[in-house]
Amino acid sequence: MNDLVIETSELQRSFGDVKAVRGVDLAVKAGEIYGFLGPNGAGKSTVVKMLITLLRPTGGKAIVLGHDVVEGAGDIRLRIGAALQDASLDEKQSGREILRLQGALYGLTRPETDARIEELSKEEREELLAKYYRPHHALLQHSCFAPVFNVPQTTP
């Protein structure tokens, strides 16, 4: 059984003549913390955007949680959450608004989301947000918000 949650082979991304990412190979196991270091323009954000399916690779292959980032983008989005450094969320956004956004991303209707939020006590909501919402996380595992919205958790 493959215990890799992220695996890339010769991952590439070009913007016209500019080669932003040139053949990145990654193998990240479940439970590992992996960071990208490098100067501005090195392609760090571009790699992350490909891994979370916001950009399509122009070459190579990437698998996240057992799904190809091109062919299985929808499956990946159901299993991860992303908060990029430049997410530009309103700093005045309430905890309820953040939870509503997560509910929408999991495909719940507004009434379904509101009903589930109401089932949580104020302390549970605050604890959940304090524990899992960090603006600099690149990939947040599906398990962060899925239990709140009763979304079935799947493994790769």
N, C-alpha and C positions, 0 to 999 in steps of 0.2 A: 504494500500500500504506500502510496506517495504521501508523505507528510508535509509537502510544500504548500504554502498558502499563496505564494507569489513565485512565479517562475517565468523568466524571459529568456529568449534566445535571439541574439542579433537584433534587438529591438531598435527601430530607427524612426525618425520623424524629420521630414524636410518641409520647409516653407519656401516653395519656389526653388531657387538655387542655394538657399541657406540650409545646411545640414545641422539641425539643432541637436539631434541625438544620433549618435553613430555606433550602432552595434552593441547595445548594453545587454549583458548577461547577468541575471540575478537568480538566486535560489534562496528564498526566505522560508524557514520552517515555522510552523504554528508555535506561538509563544515567543518568538524572537522579536526584538525591536531592531529596526533597521533604519538608518538615517542616511541622507544624501548630503555630502559636503562638497563644496566647490565654489569657485568664483561666480559672480553674476554672469549669466549667459552660458553657463556650462551645460544646461539642459535639465537641471534638477526638477524644476516645476513641470517641465514638459513631460518627463518620465512619469511623474505622479499623475498628471492629467490623463495620460494614456492608461495608466493602471486603474483609474477610477472611471474610465470610459468617457471622459469629456473631450478627448482628442483621439482620432483614429491613427494608429501607427501607419507609416508609409512603407515599412519593411519589418521583417522579423516577426516574432510571435511573442505574445504575453498571455499567461494564464493566471487568473486570480480566483482563488477558492474553487479551483477545478473547472473554471469556465473561461473560454477564449474571450479576450476583451472586445473583439469585433463581432463574432458570431453569438456570444452569450452576454452582451452588454446589459440587457435587462435583468438577467439572472444575477449578475454581479451587483447591480444597483440595489437589488432586493436584499443583498447580504452584507453590504457595507454602508457606512455613513461617511461623509467627508466634510471636513471643515478646514478649508485652506487658510493659510495665513492672511490672505487678502479676501476673505469671505465677504467683507463689507456688510456684515449684519449690523443693524441699528443697535448701538450700545444701549439704547433705552428699551430694547425689546424685552418684554416680560418673559418669565419662565413659561407661562401658559402659551404665549405666542411661539416660543421655541418648540414646545411639545406639539403644538398644532402643526407646525411646519414638518416635524418628524412624522406625525401621523399621516399627513398628506403624502410625504415621500414614500411611505409604506402602502399607499393606495387606499387608505381609509377615507370614508366620507367625513365631512365636518361633524355631523351628529355622532358618528361612531367614535371619532377622536375625542370629542367633548365628553361623551359618556365614560370613556376609559379614563380620561384625566380626572373626572369627578370621583371615580372609584379610588383614586390615590389620595392619601391624606396630604395636607400641606407639607408636612415634614418629609414624606416620601418624594414629593415632587422636588423639593429643595435639595434633598440628598442626591437624587438622580442627576439633577443638573450640575450640582457641585462635583459629583464624581466623574461624570462622563463628558460634559461640555467644556472643551478647551479649544480656544480659537486657533492654536497652532498645531493641532493634530492633523496629520495628512490622511490617515486611514483609521476609522473607528470601526472596530469589529461589529458585525450585525447584532451581537448579543447585547450591546449597550442599550438600545431603545426597543428592540423587538419584544422583550418580555412585557414592557409597559403597554404595548398595543396588541398583545396576544398574537403576535405574528409567529408562525411556526419557524423554529430555528432549524436550519439544515446544515449539514457538514459537506465539505467539498468531496 
